[in-house]
Amino acid sequence: MMAAKSFLLLQGPPGPLFFRLGQLLESRGHRVTRVNLGGGDRLDWKTGAIDYRGTFSDWPVFVDQLLRDRGVTDILLFGDCRPYHLKAHGIAKLRGVRTHVLEEGYIRPHWMTLELEGVNARSPIRRNKEWIYAQASKLAPEPELPPVTASFKRRARDSYWYYHHVVIGRLRYPHYKSHRKGSIIKEGLGWLWKLANADRHTRHAEATLAKLQDQPLFLFPLQLSGDFQIRSHSPFTDMQGAAKYVVESFAAYAPADAHLLLKKHPLDPSFFNWTGWARDMARANGLEGRLHVIDGGDIDNILDNARGLVCVNSTSATLALARSIPVCAVGEAIYKLPGLTHEGHLDSFWADPRPPEDGLYDAFRRVLLARSLVRGGLASESAVQVLLGSLIERLGA
């Protein structure tokens, strides 16, 4: 019989995933402790949790006492760069407590990431192709699995209500500071605006892509400025700075007939006017008619017509690599290794985009599936059900 464990669950993704996982773990004989840091956490886990209402300065001592008093063996958290999570992880290391980090999937759709101690730049996966090939040779081929369904509206709904309750819960959690930059109220209004204009954005994206159908095209998927992949794992302070860097390189070194397409992140609710920004950048860099922005569109269809993909460290790159489309990443990324992505400076990529080495992405993917990924998602009930089963299996619970 498997020995019982004691789990400490910190912040999870917006929605009921962690609450339902906690129930499953308890039903299997494990001890579960949950800490709510803000109103959004309380929304998703209404009963049986510990409300932390202290200061950030006192947080590490509080966590240490909890680990000791509850005999915690494992911590589970979503996002290893959140300030509260960073401190909890550090304290856990001192006591030899395992930290499991859940994140959005390295490979999408259908997968989430779950790794011990850290993800992305902190992942234990080695950035060495000889090691990748050696590990993959020990693994069975990837099995045929049914797709995991997803709904953008569900993700938007869960995120909106989570951050709505962060705002209205400020009296109960007076010292809590969200890991997200900017105004949460403004972000909530942005979600409402985005949903209200979704059809118009879709029509514009379809019209733009139709015009670019037979043009030499490079894709630059935008990421979220507040995402720690930009803030902690790239040389840029925000997405506007990263985009300017890419556009100016494209203007100076791309073939004269090439087009650059910026695709907004599907979970970006900001009011930033990327269309106006691109118009100004095109005028300043002589790119009128060659620089485009869309909010919508199927990235799989876009990649079918792409000469290459440039990103900071977006997981969209794995979709391109799976099609043997050249990729250049200008930030730290799990997939950034010789033979898989462009090895030189971005300036040299536009004129000479080279596809990944034959067989390397397949080997890389199989290693990720075996070591770092769990099946399922957050954007539908069936996806959550699949993810819960995958998490229980990977956690050895």
Helices and strands as residue ranges (DSSP letters): E 6-9, H 17-27, E 31-36, H 39-44, E 50-51, H 59-69, E 74-78, H 83-94, E 98-104, E 111-116, G 120-122, H 129-136, H 152-168, H 184-196, H 198-211, E 217-221, H 228-231, H 239-253, E 259-263, H 274-285, E 291-294, H 299-303, E 306-311, H 316-322, E 327-329, G 346-348, H 360-371, E 373-375, H 381-394
